[in-house]
Amino acid sequence: MKLSRFTAFSSSLLLGAVLALTGAATAQAAQTAALDYVALGDSYSSGVGAGSYDSASGDCKRSTKAYPVLWKNAHAPSSFAFTACSGARTGDVTANQLGPLSAATDLVSVTIGGNDAGFSDVMTTCVLQSETSCISRVNQAKSYVDTTLPGKLDSVYTAIRNKAPNAHVVVLGYPRFYKLDGTCVAGLSENERRAINDAADYLNAATAKRAADHGYTFSSVVPPFTGHEICSGSAWLHSVNWLNIGESYHPTAAGQSGGYLPAFTGAA
């Protein structure tokens, strides 16, 4: 049966579109596969709280369920270096984690700043001491974020750019810990939970500003974690864990895959 001129023209357009889309997909896959990716940062990037730690990483506790590994498994970059480490501060990143970076590095991810701002001490104070002490310690941390942290973040971001001048750098933030008016009936007061959430927002805002000033992409994890905070009934964060205190207030495996991974993937 002979095709009409219109039908033949339409068919050729459709075939051309399919070929173009197929070619674009192939090109995109090839571009992803060619990436050299380096994952830097603190425990939120190393995957503390997600379990399945690589024994070779020692105290850095790099998890096979951390978002950098999940992204690597899904996208198969040509090279992958994972130097994020539990407990890392800004100075630890510049001193110990930048070795894999080079002019060939295409993609970098990093979470940093929470330990500098005293995250662990804030939570210890809030869990063990009074509401007044908790809120005072939170305010002290916020003051540090105002006066000292920006310069420390600048040092890290400048060092990354110096070693990886061609890389796309994605800076990820921290989640809010608590769902207010949630299902928790014991533990911290609502005022303490609100103050801790506000501090997370404060830290994220300061980090986003420094990242933008360096030409980096800031990706917030607050949206994907909303509805999955502690006291939500479907938490992607550990509450205080007296049997494994180091995992307290860190993302679970679900928090890495459902919170951090999409936030990074959307910005990478």
BAVEX-5027 format. One record per residue (C-alpha): residue in one letter; residue number from 1; x, y, z. Coordinates in Angstrom, 1 decimal. Layout:
residues N
A_NUM_X_Y_Z $
...
***
This chain:
residues 268
M_1_0.0_0.0_0.0 $
K_2_1.4_3.4_-1.0 $
L_3_1.8_6.0_1.8 $
S_4_0.4_9.4_1.2 $
R_5_3.0_12.2_1.1 $
F_6_1.7_13.5_4.4 $
T_7_1.9_10.1_6.1 $
A_8_5.4_9.5_4.7 $
F_9_6.5_13.0_5.9 $
S_10_5.1_12.3_9.4 $
S_11_6.7_9.0_9.5 $
S_12_10.1_10.4_8.6 $
L_13_9.7_13.1_11.3 $
L_14_8.8_10.5_13.9 $
L_15_11.8_8.3_12.9 $
G_16_14.1_11.3_13.0 $
A_17_12.8_12.2_16.5 $
V_18_13.3_8.7_17.7 $
L_19_16.9_8.6_16.3 $
A_20_17.6_12.0_17.8 $
L_21_16.3_11.0_21.2 $
T_22_18.3_7.7_21.0 $
G_23_21.4_9.6_20.0 $
A_24_20.9_12.1_22.9 $
A_25_20.4_9.3_25.4 $
T_26_23.5_7.6_24.1 $
A_27_25.5_10.8_24.2 $
Q_28_24.2_11.5_27.8 $
A_29_25.2_8.0_28.9 $
A_30_28.6_8.4_27.3 $
Q_31_29.1_11.8_29.0 $
T_32_28.1_10.3_32.4 $
A_33_30.5_7.4_31.9 $
A_34_33.3_9.8_31.2 $
L_35_33.0_11.6_34.5 $
D_36_35.7_11.6_37.1 $
Y_37_33.9_12.0_40.4 $
V_38_35.3_12.7_43.8 $
A_39_33.2_12.7_47.0 $
L_40_34.5_14.8_49.9 $
G_41_33.1_15.8_53.3 $
D_42_32.0_14.7_56.7 $
S_43_29.9_11.9_58.2 $
Y_44_26.8_12.9_56.2 $
S_45_28.7_12.1_53.0 $
S_46_30.7_9.1_54.4 $
G_47_27.4_7.5_55.3 $
V_48_27.5_7.3_59.1 $
G_49_24.2_5.9_60.3 $
A_50_23.6_3.9_57.1 $
G_51_25.5_0.8_58.1 $
S_52_27.5_-1.4_55.8 $
Y_53_30.8_0.3_56.4 $
D_54_33.9_-0.5_54.4 $
S_55_36.3_-1.9_56.9 $
A_56_39.2_-0.4_55.0 $
S_57_37.9_3.1_55.7 $
G_58_38.5_2.6_59.5 $
D_59_37.2_5.4_61.7 $
C_60_36.0_7.3_58.6 $
K_61_33.1_4.9_58.3 $
R_62_32.5_5.1_54.6 $
S_63_29.3_3.2_53.9 $
T_64_28.4_1.3_50.7 $
K_65_24.9_2.8_51.3 $
A_66_26.1_6.5_51.3 $
Y_67_24.8_8.7_48.5 $
P_68_28.2_9.0_46.7 $
V_69_28.5_5.2_46.3 $
L_70_24.8_4.9_45.3 $
W_71_25.3_7.6_42.6 $
K_72_28.5_5.9_41.4 $
N_73_26.6_2.5_41.1 $
A_74_23.8_4.1_39.1 $
H_75_26.0_6.2_36.8 $
A_76_29.2_4.3_36.4 $
P_77_31.7_7.2_36.2 $
S_78_35.0_6.5_34.6 $
S_79_36.7_7.1_38.0 $
F_80_35.4_7.5_41.6 $
A_81_37.3_8.5_44.7 $
F_82_35.6_8.5_48.1 $
T_83_37.5_10.4_50.8 $
A_84_34.7_11.7_53.0 $
C_85_35.3_10.9_56.6 $
S_86_33.3_10.8_59.8 $
G_87_34.0_13.7_62.1 $
A_88_35.7_15.8_59.4 $
R_89_36.0_19.6_59.8 $
T_90_36.9_22.1_57.1 $
G_91_40.6_21.7_58.0 $
D_92_40.5_18.0_57.7 $
V_93_39.1_18.3_54.1 $
T_94_41.9_20.5_53.0 $
A_95_44.6_18.5_54.8 $
N_96_43.5_14.9_54.1 $
Q_97_40.8_14.6_51.4 $
L_98_41.9_16.6_48.3 $
G_99_44.5_14.1_47.0 $
P_100_42.3_12.6_44.2 $
L_101_41.4_16.0_42.8 $
S_102_43.0_17.2_39.6 $
A_103_42.3_19.2_36.4 $
A_104_40.7_16.0_35.1 $
T_105_38.1_15.9_37.9 $
D_106_34.6_16.7_36.5 $
L_107_32.4_16.4_39.5 $
V_108_32.8_16.9_43.2 $
S_109_30.3_16.6_46.1 $
V_110_30.9_17.8_49.6 $
T_111_29.1_18.3_53.0 $
I_112_31.1_20.2_55.5 $
G_113_30.7_22.8_58.3 $
G_114_28.4_21.0_60.8 $
N_115_31.3_19.8_62.9 $
D_116_33.1_23.1_62.8 $
A_117_29.9_24.7_64.1 $
G_118_29.8_22.3_67.0 $
F_119_27.0_20.0_65.9 $
S_120_28.0_17.1_68.3 $
D_121_28.3_19.4_71.3 $
V_122_25.0_21.1_70.6 $
M_123_23.2_17.8_70.5 $
T_124_25.0_16.5_73.6 $
T_125_24.1_19.7_75.5 $
C_126_20.4_19.6_74.4 $
V_127_20.0_15.9_75.3 $
L_128_21.7_16.0_78.7 $
Q_129_21.1_19.5_80.0 $
S_130_18.3_21.9_80.5 $
E_131_16.3_23.7_77.8 $
T_132_18.0_27.0_78.7 $
S_133_21.4_25.4_78.3 $
C_134_20.4_23.9_75.0 $
I_135_19.1_27.1_73.5 $
S_136_22.1_29.0_74.7 $
R_137_24.4_26.4_73.0 $
V_138_22.4_26.7_69.8 $
N_139_22.8_30.4_69.8 $
Q_140_26.5_30.1_70.4 $
A_141_26.7_27.8_67.4 $
K_142_24.8_30.3_65.3 $
S_143_27.2_33.1_66.3 $
Y_144_30.1_30.9_65.1 $
V_145_28.3_30.4_61.8 $
D_146_28.1_34.2_61.5 $
T_147_31.6_35.1_62.5 $
T_148_34.0_32.2_61.8 $
L_149_32.5_29.5_59.6 $
P_150_32.4_31.6_56.3 $
G_151_36.1_32.0_56.3 $
K_152_36.7_28.3_56.9 $
L_153_34.2_27.4_54.1 $
D_154_36.0_29.8_51.8 $
S_155_39.3_28.0_52.5 $
V_156_37.8_24.6_51.5 $
Y_157_36.0_25.9_48.5 $
T_158_39.1_27.7_47.2 $
A_159_41.3_24.7_47.8 $
I_160_38.9_22.5_45.8 $
R_161_38.9_25.0_42.9 $
N_162_42.6_25.3_42.9 $
K_163_43.1_21.5_42.6 $
A_164_40.1_20.8_40.3 $
P_165_39.6_24.0_38.2 $
N_166_37.2_22.3_35.7 $
A_167_35.0_20.5_38.2 $
H_168_31.3_21.0_38.8 $
V_169_31.1_21.2_42.6 $
V_170_27.9_20.3_44.4 $
V_171_27.6_21.4_48.0 $
L_172_24.9_19.7_50.0 $
G_173_23.3_20.9_53.2 $
Y_174_21.9_19.3_56.3 $
P_175_18.4_18.2_57.1 $
R_176_16.1_19.6_59.8 $
F_177_16.2_17.1_62.6 $
Y_178_12.7_17.3_64.0 $
K_179_9.1_17.4_62.8 $
L_180_7.5_19.9_65.1 $
D_181_4.2_18.9_66.8 $
G_182_5.2_15.4_65.8 $
T_183_4.7_12.0_67.4 $
C_184_7.5_12.3_70.0 $
V_185_6.2_12.4_73.5 $
A_186_9.4_12.3_75.4 $
G_187_12.9_13.7_75.1 $
L_188_13.6_17.3_74.0 $
S_189_11.0_20.0_74.5 $
E_190_9.3_21.6_71.5 $
N_191_11.3_24.8_72.0 $
E_192_14.5_22.8_71.9 $
R_193_13.5_21.0_68.7 $
R_194_12.5_24.3_67.1 $
A_195_15.8_25.9_68.0 $
I_196_17.8_22.9_66.6 $
N_197_15.8_23.1_63.3 $
D_198_16.4_26.9_63.1 $
A_199_20.1_26.2_63.6 $
A_200_20.1_23.8_60.7 $
D_201_18.4_26.4_58.5 $
Y_202_20.9_29.0_59.7 $
L_203_23.9_26.7_58.8 $
N_204_22.3_25.9_55.4 $
A_205_21.8_29.5_54.5 $
A_206_25.4_30.4_55.3 $
T_207_26.7_27.5_53.4 $
A_208_24.6_28.2_50.4 $
K_209_25.8_31.8_50.3 $
R_210_29.5_30.8_50.4 $
A_211_28.9_28.1_47.8 $
A_212_27.2_30.6_45.5 $
D_213_30.0_33.1_45.9 $
H_214_32.5_30.4_44.7 $
G_215_30.3_29.5_41.7 $
Y_216_29.3_26.2_43.2 $
T_217_25.8_24.6_43.3 $
F_218_24.1_24.3_46.6 $
S_219_21.5_21.6_47.0 $
S_220_19.2_21.5_50.0 $
V_221_18.2_18.2_51.5 $
V_222_15.4_19.8_53.5 $
P_223_12.7_19.2_50.9 $
P_224_13.3_15.4_50.5 $
F_225_13.6_14.9_54.3 $
T_226_10.4_16.8_55.0 $
G_227_8.0_14.3_56.4 $
H_228_10.9_12.0_57.4 $
E_229_12.3_14.0_60.3 $
I_230_12.6_12.6_63.8 $
C_231_9.1_12.5_65.4 $
S_232_7.5_12.1_62.0 $
G_233_6.7_8.4_62.4 $
S_234_8.7_7.7_59.3 $
A_235_12.1_9.0_60.2 $
W_236_15.1_8.9_57.9 $
L_237_17.3_10.1_60.8 $
H_238_18.5_8.3_63.9 $
S_239_17.4_9.8_67.2 $
V_240_19.8_9.5_70.1 $
N_241_21.2_5.9_70.1 $
W_242_22.8_5.1_73.4 $
L_243_24.1_1.7_72.0 $
N_244_25.8_3.4_69.1 $
I_245_26.1_7.1_70.0 $
G_246_28.1_7.9_66.9 $
E_247_25.1_7.2_64.6 $
S_248_22.8_9.5_66.6 $
Y_249_21.3_12.3_64.5 $
H_250_22.6_10.9_61.2 $
P_251_20.7_9.7_58.2 $
T_252_19.7_6.1_58.0 $
A_253_20.2_4.1_54.7 $
A_254_16.8_5.4_53.6 $
G_255_17.9_8.9_54.4 $
Q_256_20.9_8.4_52.1 $
S_257_18.9_6.9_49.3 $
G_258_15.7_8.9_49.6 $
G_259_17.1_12.2_50.8 $
Y_260_20.7_12.8_49.9 $
L_261_20.9_10.8_46.6 $
P_262_18.1_12.7_44.8 $
A_263_19.3_16.0_46.1 $
F_264_22.8_15.3_44.6 $
T_265_21.5_13.7_41.4 $
G_266_19.3_16.7_40.7 $
A_267_22.3_19.0_41.0 $
A_268_25.1_16.9_39.5 $
***
